[in-house]
Amino acid sequence: QVQLVESGGGLVQPGGSLRLSCSASGIAFSVFTMGWYRQAPGKERELVASITSRGNTNYEESVKGRFTISRDNDKKSVALQMNSLKPDDTAVYYCNQNPPFSPWGQGTQVTVSS
């Protein structure tokens, strides 16, 4: 059974940092491109960062230079380091393959507010 579990969200002030983690089970993790997605209230879910099986990364324009995606294939995990956070980064963050194949996890809420 495929399961994706996200963690690490919280409330942070503008300019702050958070590190999100996602652990995967039930998939051949190392062969897939993995992504972090987010969904803000009233908006569609969007891909913000992805990392290939070889470690090549790609970022949505608004997060370039602020977010860093990484993976550990041995631990079947993918992380998202988020720095210089802005109120517009407020959303529920999810991980999944890119493109997404697996059932979505519960996500982790990130709120950026003073």
C-alpha positions as CSV (number, residue, x, y, z in Angstrom):
1,Q,0.0,0.0,0.0
2,V,1.4,3.4,-1.1
3,Q,1.6,5.9,1.7
4,L,3.1,9.4,1.7
5,V,3.5,11.2,5.0
6,E,4.4,14.9,5.2
7,S,5.6,16.7,8.3
8,G,7.4,19.8,9.4
9,G,4.9,22.6,8.8
10,G,3.9,25.3,11.2
11,L,3.4,28.9,11.8
12,V,6.4,31.2,10.9
13,Q,7.0,34.9,10.6
14,P,7.8,36.4,7.2
15,G,11.5,35.9,6.5
16,G,11.6,32.7,8.6
17,S,12.5,29.2,7.6
18,L,10.9,25.7,7.7
19,R,12.1,22.3,6.7
20,L,9.4,19.9,5.4
21,S,9.9,16.2,5.2
22,C,8.1,13.4,3.4
23,S,8.5,9.7,3.9
24,A,7.3,7.3,1.3
25,S,6.4,3.6,1.5
26,G,5.0,1.1,-0.9
27,I,6.7,2.6,-4.0
28,A,10.0,2.0,-5.8
29,F,11.0,5.4,-4.5
30,S,14.5,5.7,-6.1
31,V,13.3,5.5,-9.7
32,F,10.7,8.3,-9.5
33,T,11.0,12.0,-9.9
34,M,9.5,13.4,-6.7
35,G,7.9,16.7,-6.2
36,W,6.6,19.1,-3.5
37,Y,3.2,20.6,-4.2
38,R,1.2,23.2,-2.4
39,Q,-2.4,24.3,-2.3
40,A,-3.5,27.6,-1.0
41,P,-7.1,28.4,0.0
42,G,-9.2,28.8,-3.0
43,K,-6.5,27.9,-5.4
44,E,-5.5,24.8,-7.3
45,R,-2.7,22.6,-6.2
46,E,0.6,23.5,-7.9
47,L,4.1,22.0,-8.2
48,V,6.7,24.1,-6.5
49,A,9.8,21.9,-6.7
50,S,10.9,18.6,-8.2
51,I,13.9,16.3,-8.1
52,T,14.8,13.5,-10.4
53,S,16.1,10.1,-9.5
54,R,19.6,11.5,-10.3
55,G,19.2,14.6,-8.2
56,N,18.4,17.2,-10.8
57,T,16.1,19.8,-9.5
58,N,13.6,22.3,-10.8
59,Y,11.7,25.1,-9.1
60,E,8.6,27.2,-9.7
61,E,9.7,30.7,-10.4
62,S,8.4,32.3,-7.2
63,V,10.4,30.0,-5.0
64,K,13.7,29.9,-6.9
65,G,16.6,30.9,-4.6
66,R,14.5,30.4,-1.5
67,F,13.5,26.7,-1.5
68,T,15.8,23.7,-1.9
69,I,14.5,20.2,-2.5
70,S,16.6,17.1,-1.6
71,R,16.1,13.4,-1.4
72,D,17.5,10.4,0.4
73,N,16.7,7.3,-1.6
74,D,17.9,4.9,1.2
75,K,15.4,6.4,3.6
76,K,12.8,6.9,0.9
77,S,12.4,10.5,1.9
78,V,12.3,13.9,0.2
79,A,12.7,17.2,2.0
80,L,12.0,20.9,1.2
81,Q,14.1,23.5,2.9
82,M,12.2,26.8,2.7
83,N,13.9,30.1,3.5
84,S,12.9,33.7,3.3
85,L,9.3,32.7,3.6
86,K,6.6,35.1,2.5
87,P,2.9,35.3,3.3
88,D,2.1,34.0,-0.2
89,D,3.8,30.8,0.7
90,T,1.0,30.0,3.0
91,A,-0.6,26.7,1.9
92,V,-0.9,23.0,2.6
93,Y,2.2,21.3,1.3
94,Y,2.2,17.8,-0.2
95,C,4.7,15.5,-1.7
96,N,4.1,13.0,-4.6
97,Q,5.7,11.7,-7.7
98,N,6.0,14.2,-10.6
99,P,3.6,13.7,-12.3
100,P,1.6,12.6,-9.3
101,F,0.6,8.9,-9.3
102,S,0.1,8.0,-5.7
103,P,-2.8,8.8,-3.4
104,W,-2.2,12.2,-1.7
105,G,-1.2,12.3,1.9
106,Q,-2.7,14.6,4.5
107,G,-0.2,17.3,3.7
108,T,1.4,19.7,6.2
109,Q,0.1,23.2,6.8
110,V,2.6,26.1,6.4
111,T,1.4,29.5,7.6
112,V,3.5,32.6,7.1
113,S,2.2,35.5,9.1
114,S,3.3,38.1,11.5
